[in-house]
């Protein structure tokens, strides 16, 4: 299956079981295929985090880390303490091969808790995680729980799901409740080889 066909099918996934099977099948070729398509979001999100978090030794979490493309971008940016979690065991094994994560663990972001302890991380990134049938925008409540007050929240999302509106509505609600601050969306490249744009949210937990 080509990268383009995998990407087009990704937007048709709707259930947890479908998501798990889809990424299990894609894990072996995921990196090569996305890199061939010029996957830009990991680098964009790492650059956005550098604007907010200058302590490169601060603990951060890469949510829905997949095979570790976003973690690799964070490591290249200089961050030293990166945890990662994902729904797919096959993806996590690929991420582990990179030897850049402090800790890797399986987690369903739609079924909290992600971790037991609150306020563990100085930053949380979700790169390509929010999409149809993947992770609900309501998981942001749990993500904020594990962030320290003032902790950076960076989200990279494709333009298709951004336009769907549910993620933006949830972010707006959190801002209205004074639970997040900053709240800036920037449009740019997502997967340029597949002609897909995306948005990066730069925000932080209030406190």
RAJOPE-V925710 format. One line per field, one symbol per residue. burial: + if it has 16 or more other C-alpha atoms within 10 Angstrom, else -. Layout:
BEGIN
burial = ???
END
This chain:
BEGIN
burial = --+--+---+--+-----++-+++-++--++-++--+-++++++++-+++-++--+--+++++++++++++++++---++++++++++++++++++---++--++-++++--++-----++++++++++++++++++-++-++++++++++++++++++-++---+++-++--++---+++-+-+--+++++++-+++++++++++-
END
